């Protein structure tokens, strides 16, 4: 485990919010802050050549992990920006091509707010006719309902790979094939899947994919957007300036951050199954402990058995990720037990909600009552998590939620 985490008496189980940078990532970035500091767009001297070479190499490394072409990648400040610039650019393009008529799109009410609020804004502008697809009781998208609601004029479907609050894994392989066969643009928010599960873009005909580096032990402030050819060159431009990133997202590229992201993704890709199995075992151990202590709780999302490892080329994907665990305790509001939970780093929903104890749209969409949502917390695990931490966390949860006989 990372030594810096051991020095903190609080057990960190909030990896879905952010992860610690690997030491190798910090070391890889170091030269590009003050030694090899050139602007990669400055191609008249060695400082710029050096930075451009590092940027190109990092881009190629990321593309190799995704089994795609480096020319289909754009670097952003993170998944939220990737989502916004792609959806705005695509929908405006389609709206203009349709003679300024609203474009029909499908999505899920359980998406991250970066998607939910962007699609709402596009609907408010009159550019989008948005229709929501039902969710199954375990939080996965109802693929049959998606098929039913797809119209001949449907142009866009946006469904996340892994739900950030529940851990439910959507069948993005099936959805991408469904969209490809009908010339529908398919965007997936892969923030909680990237670096944790293989995403073979040469097998899955996904149009666009967004992700953030800091979710897989890379640096904060950088992420990526994959857009399949030829659409990257054909979309409306929402970023103006020097024309970096194929003219789609202008601005001086953050070479140290992109280098760090490539290093982190390389490390993650070498241990995907190992880390998945490790984290899956930790989650199962925690659930077993709580059940043994007769703590009254419910696991939201698919059953834990659904996180059994299936490779991306298997007949079916897992139904959940083991990295995220969402628990509802029996009529025991989290905000009234914060002192008992002080030794545990957790969240009550998406990290973007901060310390807001109001019901998240995800829990509402799952059908939880206000009281149930108030009694719900999210734990999320990472490769650095240890058995000792899980056992200690289980004791903290037992102490906080055990009911007097």
C-alpha positions, 0 to 999 in steps of 0.5 A: 500500500502507498506509504502516504496512506498508511500515515493517515489514521483515516481509512481511505475507501473513497477511490471512486472520488479520486486516487493517489498518484503512483510514485512512478507517475510522479517520477514520469511527470517530474522532468516536464515541469521545469527541465523539459518545459517547452511548449509542444507547439513551438517547433523552431527549437529543441525545447518544443521538439522535446515536449512534442516528442513526449506528448506524441509518445504518451498519446501513442501509449494511451491509444495502444491500451484502448486499441485505437489510433492516436489521431482519435484522441483529444486531451481535456481537463477531465471527463466532465469537459470531455462529455460537454465538448463532445455532446455540444459539438455533436448535437449542434452539428446534427441540429444544423444538418436537420435544418435546425430541428431538435435531434432525438436522443436517448439516455438514462436518468442514472447518468453522472450529472456531467451528462444529465445537465449537459443533455438538459441544457441542449434540450432547453436550447431546443437542439435536443428531444431527449427521452429517458430509458428505464433502469432495471431494479439493480441500476443497470439500463434496461436494454430492451427498453432502449431498443423499444424507444429507438426510433428511425430518427434517433441520432444519439444514445449516451449511456455510462459504462459503470455507474459511479454511485452504484457500481452497476455495469451497463452492457455497453458492448451490446449498446454499441453494436445496436447503435452501429447497426443503425448509424446512431452515435453512441457516447459512453462515460467510461470514467469508472471503467477506464484503467479497471476493465479492458475497453477494446475499441477495435471490438466495440464500435463506440463513437465517443468515450470520455475519461479522467486520469485521476480515477486510475492513479494518474494526475488530476486536471487531465482526461481524455476524449476518444472520438471515432473517425471521421467524426472528430474532423466533422463536428462543430468546434466549441474551442477556439485558438491555436488549433491543438488536438486536431482543432477540436480543443485549442489550448497549450497541451499540459505535457506533464499531465498527459505523460502522467496519465499515460504512465498511470494507464500503462500500469493499470492495464498490466494488472487489470484482472489481478486488481479486479480480483483483489478488490472483489475479494475485499468487497466480499470480505466486508459484506461477509463481516457485516452479515456475520455481525448481523448488521441490517443493510442492503447492497444497492445495485447488482448482486456482488456475485455479478462482479465475477471477472469476464474479459471484454471478449467474453459473451457477456460483461460483468453486471457490476464493478467491485470497485464501488459498493453502495449500502443502505442501512436500516433506518440509520441516517448517515449524518447522525453517525458521522462521529462514529464514522470519523475513521473512515473516508467514504461518500454519500454519493458522487464526490461532485455532491460534496457533503450534500446529504440530500437524495442524489438523482441516482438513488431517487431513480433507483426508487429509494425513499428519502429516509433510505437515501439518508441512510445510504453511503458509498464505499469504493476500493482501489488497488492499494486497499488492504485486508487490514484496512477492510477489517478495520473498516468493517469494525467501524461500520459495525460499531456505527450501525449495530442496533442495541439488543 
